[in-house]
Each structure stands twice: as C-alpha cells, then as structure tokens.
C-alpha cells in the first residue's frame, strides 16, 4: 500500500461509531444528557435492541449486548486506551459540569512548540473512554511536506 496518497476511497467523514452496551437505555441517557447527543430514529427492520444518537456530525450506534454480564467494566481511566475525542469551546465549563454530574475524570496536557492542549478523560456507563479537549489548537502537519495548517476539517479538505 506504500505510495498511495490523497483519498483513494473518496471518504467524506466519519459517519458513526458502534458500541456494544450493557443497557441501551442507560447509554442513551449518558450520551444525551452528558454529551448532548440527540436520539434519532433507527431502521425498524433491525431485529435486535439498540439505539441511535446524532450530534456534531457523528452518529453513535448503541447495540444491546446479548450477555451484558460478560462485558468487562474498565475502572481505571487511562488516556492511552481506546477513546473518542470531542473538541469543546471551554475546558473550564466542561470540568465544572463533570464535577456537578459527579463524573470521575482524569486531566492531561500535551505541549508542542509552546501550544498547550488540555484534555479531560472519563468513561461512559460501559467503560468506553471519552476525551474532551481543546485539540483544535494543534496544527495538522502532514509528514511528507512542510504545510502547516490549524486542525479543522475545512483546512484538511484544502490539503487533500
């Protein structure tokens, strides 16, 4: 696959992520009330329990686990674990709201060339990790050229 550049599959964006959950209802509540996702209609032809949510240009598809008791619950919040990351307007507001909702979180910070990126990591009801950050201040710099642009889909589209 070496040498392939550009967008050979003509991808446009992330459409959704799917998560297997212990309780669709509990997870819908979390994604709706903590992260601001909106429950949306899912195809009636599905013959299994689940829920769809949408916000910020991305869908979250929840799939009811066949054996919820077999889903291991992660307790430690590890920023190096699998996660989905959301950019926010105010890290202070996010931290204040997480405290008010009594959601345990871990702070982290990355510094690159004088730019500080602040991150908060926490778990959803099933232990899937969520990151909230001000990551849009990190420039997107392709490894094979000297182009430097802020991290935004508009500028990324220009680059590709």
N, C-alpha and C positions, 0 to 999 in steps of 0.2 A: 504493500500500500504506500510505500515511500514515494514521494514526488507528487502526490495528489494535493492540489491546492484549490482554494475557492470553496464552492459549495456544490460538490458533485451530486448530492441527493436533493438539492434545491429546497433545503429546510427553511422554514419561516420563523418558528418559535417553539418553545416548549408548550405542549397542549395540556398535559395533565401528569400528575403523579398518582400512582395507586398504592394504597396502604391496606394491608390486612389488619383488621382491628378486632378487639375483644367485644366491643359494643359499638355498633354503628351510631346509636342514639347519643352515647356519651361523647364519641368523637365528633359528631356533628355539633354538639353543644360547645365543645372546645374550639373547633375551627371557626365557628360562627361568633362566639362571644369573646374569645381571646384574640383571634387574628383577623376578624372582620369578614370572613368568607360568607357567601350567601348560598343557602341550599337551592339547588336547581333540579329541574325535572330530569330523570334518567329514563332510558327506554323501558317501556312496560314489558317488552319481550324478555327481559332478564328474568331467569327463574331462580335467582338467589338474592339474598338480602344485601343491601348496600345503600350508599348514599353518595350523591354528587354535590360538590360545592364549587363556587367560582368566585374569584376576585383577582385583581392585579394582573389580569391577562393570563391566569393559570387556573387550571381545574385541579381539584383534589377528588379522587375517586376512592371511596371507602368500601372495602369488601369485608363482609362479616366472616370471621374465622369459623371454620367448621368445628374446630375444637378450641374454643377460646382459652381453656385452661392450659393448653400447650404452648401458648405464646409467652416466651420469657420476657419478664419485665426488667428493663435496664434501670438500675438505680443511680449509678454514677453518671454525672454529666461530664462527658469527655469531648471537648471541642474537636478532637481528632477523629471522631466517629462519623458515620454517615449522617447527613443532615440536609435540610433545605434551608436556604438563607433568603431573608427578606430585607430590603433596604427600607429605612424609615426616615421620617422627617426630623424626629427629635429623640435622641437616645435617652435624654432625661425623662421625657414623657413615658417612654417605653418602660424604663426602670421603675418609675413611680407606679405605673399601672400594674406591673408584675407584682410589686410589693403589695399593693392593695388587694390583688386577687390571690395573694399568698401562694404564688408560683415560685418554686425554688429555681434559681438560675446561677450561672457562673459568668463572671466578667472575663474578657480577654481583650488584648490590644495588640495590634500589629503596627509597626512603624517602618516606613520605607521612604528613604530620601526626604525625611522631615515631615512626611504625611502620616498622621495618626488615624488609624481605623479602629473604632471601638466596636466591640461585639458583646452580645448577651446570648447565652445558650441555655435552653431549657427543654424539657420533654413534653410531648403530648401525652394523653392518657395511656398510650401503649408503649411509651418509652422511645418513640421516634424523636430525634432531636431537631429542634428549631433554632435557627440563628437569626437574630435581628442585628443589623449593623448599619453603619454609615459608609459602606463599601464603595459607594459611587465616587468617592474622592480618590480612589486608586486608579491611576491611568492604565489603560489597556495597551500593552506594548507587545506586538507580535514578535516572536523570537527571531524571525528571519528578515526583519527590516528595522529601520530606525524611526518608524512612525510612532508618535506618542499622541494619544487622544484620551479624553476623560471616558470613564466606564459608563456608556449609555448605549442603548440599542440603536439610537439614531446614528451615532458616530460609528458604531460597529458595522452597521449596514453600509455606510460610506466606505469603510475599509475593505469590505468584501466585495 
